[in-house]
Amino acid sequence: MCVCQTMEVGKYGKNASRAGDRGVLLEPFIHQVGGHSSMMRYDDHTVCKPLITREQRFYESLPPEMKEFTPEYKGVVSVCFEGDSDGYINLVAYPFVENETLEQDDMPERDQPRRKHSRRSLHRSSSSIEHKEEKPGLASDSTESIQEMKSPKMDLHIHSDVPFQMLDGNSGLSSEKISYNPWSLRCHKQQLSRMRSESKDRKLYKFLLLENVVHHFRFPCVLDLKMGTRQHGDDASEEKAARQMKKCEQSTSATLGVRVCGMQVYQLDTGHYLCRNKYYGRGLSIEGFRNALYQYLHNGIELRKDLFEPILTKLRSLKAVLVRQASYRFYSSSLLIIYDGKDSRAGMFLERRAEMRLKRVDSSLCESLQDGTSTEPSPSAQPKVDVRMIDFAHSTFKGFRDDPTVHDGPDMGYVFGLESLINIMEQMRDENQ
């Protein structure tokens, strides 16, 4: 039985114990740049998110050739939450046991528990941060709502060594530098608020376990793109479909088949991430989209020209895979493009120069750094990049879950977005040779 018993916490990643009565303490995923469900860090290589049955089944049904372009699906965990008198909430994951929870077909986002569970407190780490900045409309402004948003687990275990700065005025954080992407904080607060408000007795949830696709990168620069000319699923109500169609018509989703949904890019000159959110992306023109893509590929010192070919290669390969997927529709899914913010000649030079200053090495070695003779990466070495499709809560294909609507041919709205992205990047590459 998944009971939130008193347990030792503070064991993270590969050291986290999952046996017996011990669970894995979940933390906000600090590099979440878009979406509305809170992504949680499970360990160094794994994140989790609230389970939606359609998305789970879609991951389980993926064609083998698509798996290169999607996060690895790792299963399901049961998640318990506990609130204390100070308004703090801890989320803890346990191995999922099928017969201990209700079936989810009629509750696509979360489960009801089969029985009430213990309310024993969890041990909490002594360090905590209270977040006082809150955008109006994210949650109630009452003291109670603010208290229930506090999370004592936002400590050094999840802080980035690099501060984040949101560029958008509507974020409420435009002048503040913090230790996690502000969008991840927003999603986490909303998730905890929903879980707290649903029911005092509802204590057990299903979460999907997925590969942390940025774990290979020291300074992950992430671009979240909403793909396709249509965002609403076949099961959307008329009201929701109308809202989604309006968003598409008023953004580059209609003109390009793609729009910016979030971004973080590491700046070598300042040493922090610049962030954009989905509201910024919705207001972009075609030229504005081009400028946003340019900004994503610029590290504050130079345009990362070395990224063009590896990213274009990935995008072309993905397009070749998707045009072969007849009847598939990826409504409301996103595409992540990822690279390392210090994986460049300029980045390596600045990093090593700083190391030399700290180590007080002799002047001859410093001169070799400035000459770039022996310490810079090889010009022929291609930077590491990744391209992944995410968010399949509204995806479908012929025969999937007995969906009544059957589509013919590939998802041309998605393919159109890929073609637009490829064309813009090719033009940008040619203009900056």
RAJO-V748312 format. One record per pair of residues at least 24 apart in sequence whose C-alpha atoms are under 8 Angstrom apart, sorted by the first residue. I is the first residue (numbers start at 0). J is the second residue. Records with the same first field share a line. If there is no record, write none. Layout:
I: J, J
This chain:
0: 96, 99
1: 77, 79, 93, 99, 116, 203
2: 79, 116, 117
3: 79, 80, 81, 91, 116, 117, 118, 119, 121
4: 117, 119, 120, 121
5: 119, 120, 121, 122
6: 121, 122
7: 121, 122
8: 121, 122, 123, 124
9: 124
11: 41, 42
12: 41, 42, 43, 44
13: 42, 43
15: 42
17: 93, 94
21: 93
22: 91, 92, 93
23: 91, 92, 93
24: 89, 90, 91, 92
25: 89, 90, 91, 92
26: 90, 152, 153, 157
27: 153, 157, 183, 184, 187
28: 157, 183
29: 157, 158, 159, 178, 179, 180, 183, 184
30: 179, 180, 183, 219
31: 180, 182, 183
32: 180, 182, 183, 221, 222, 223, 260, 261, 262, 263, 274, 275, 276
33: 182, 183, 223, 260, 261, 262, 276, 277
34: 186, 260
35: 186
36: 186, 187, 190
37: 183, 186, 187, 189, 190
38: 183, 186, 187
41: 208
43: 211, 214
44: 210, 211, 212, 214
45: 208, 209, 210, 211
46: 208, 209, 210, 211
47: 206, 207, 208, 209
48: 206, 207, 208
49: 108, 109, 204, 205, 206, 207
50: 75, 107, 108, 109, 205, 206, 207
51: 107, 108, 109, 392
52: 103, 104, 107, 108, 392
53: 107, 391, 392, 393, 394
54: 390, 391, 392, 393, 394
55: 207
57: 391, 394, 395
58: 391
64: 320
65: 320
67: 387
68: 317, 386, 387, 388
69: 387, 388, 389
70: 209, 210, 211, 212, 387, 388, 389
71: 209, 210
72: 207, 208, 209, 210
73: 207, 208, 209, 210
74: 207, 208, 209
75: 205, 206, 207, 208
76: 205, 206, 207, 208
77: 203, 204, 205, 206
78: 202, 203, 204, 205, 206
79: 202, 203, 204
80: 202, 203
81: 118, 119, 120, 121, 202
82: 120, 147
83: 120
85: 146
86: 143, 146, 147, 148, 149
87: 146, 147, 148, 149, 150, 151
88: 147, 148, 149, 150, 151, 191
89: 121, 150, 151, 152
95: 205
109: 204, 205
110: 203, 204, 205
111: 201, 202, 203, 204
112: 201, 202, 203, 204
115: 200, 201, 202
116: 200, 202
123: 151, 152
124: 151, 152
125: 151
126: 151, 152, 154
127: 151, 152, 153, 154
128: 153, 154
132: 171, 172
133: 171
134: 169, 170, 171
137: 185, 189
138: 189, 192
144: 192
147: 191, 192, 195
148: 188, 189, 191, 192
149: 188
161: 270, 271, 272
162: 270, 271, 272
163: 271, 272, 273, 274
164: 271, 272, 273, 274
165: 273, 274, 275
166: 273, 274, 275
167: 274, 275, 276, 279
180: 263, 274
182: 276
212: 387
213: 337
216: 338, 339
217: 339, 340, 341
218: 265, 339, 340, 341
219: 264, 265, 337, 338, 339, 340
220: 262, 263, 264, 265, 295, 337, 338, 339, 340
221: 262, 263, 264, 335, 336, 337, 338
222: 259, 260, 261, 262, 263, 295, 334, 335, 336, 337
223: 259, 260, 261, 262, 333, 334, 335, 336
224: 257, 258, 259, 260, 261, 333, 334, 335
225: 252, 257, 258, 259, 260, 331, 332, 333, 334
226: 252, 256, 257, 258, 330, 331, 332, 333, 334, 412, 413, 416, 417
227: 252, 256, 257, 329, 330, 331, 411, 412, 413, 414, 415, 416
228: 252, 253, 255, 256, 257, 412, 413, 416
229: 330, 331, 412
230: 330, 331, 332
231: 330, 331, 393
232: 330, 331, 393, 394
233: 393, 404
246: 281
249: 281, 282
250: 280, 281, 282, 283, 284
251: 281, 283, 284, 285, 288
252: 416
254: 285
255: 285, 415, 416, 419, 420
256: 412, 413, 415, 416, 417, 419
257: 413, 416, 417, 419, 420
258: 288
259: 288
262: 295
263: 295
264: 295, 296, 297, 298, 340
265: 298, 340, 341
266: 297, 298, 299, 300, 340
267: 298, 299, 300, 340, 341, 346
268: 298, 299, 300
269: 299
289: 423
293: 427
298: 340
300: 345
303: 343
304: 428, 431, 432
305: 381, 382
306: 381, 382, 384
307: 424, 425, 428
309: 381, 382, 383, 384
310: 336, 384, 385, 386
311: 421, 424, 425
313: 385, 386
314: 386, 417, 421
315: 421
318: 414, 417, 418
321: 409, 410, 414
322: 409, 410, 411, 414
323: 409
324: 408, 409, 410
325: 396, 407, 408, 409, 410
326: 395, 396, 397, 405, 406, 407, 408, 409, 410
327: 394, 395, 396, 397, 406, 408, 409, 410
328: 394, 395, 396, 406, 409, 410
329: 391, 393, 394, 395, 410, 413
330: 391, 393, 394
331: 390, 391, 392, 393, 394
332: 388, 389, 390, 391, 392, 393, 394
333: 388, 389, 390
334: 386, 387, 388, 389
335: 385, 386, 387, 388, 389
336: 384, 385, 386, 387
337: 384, 385, 386
338: 382, 383, 384, 385
339: 382, 383, 384
342: 382, 383
343: 376, 382
344: 375, 376
347: 375, 376
348: 374, 375
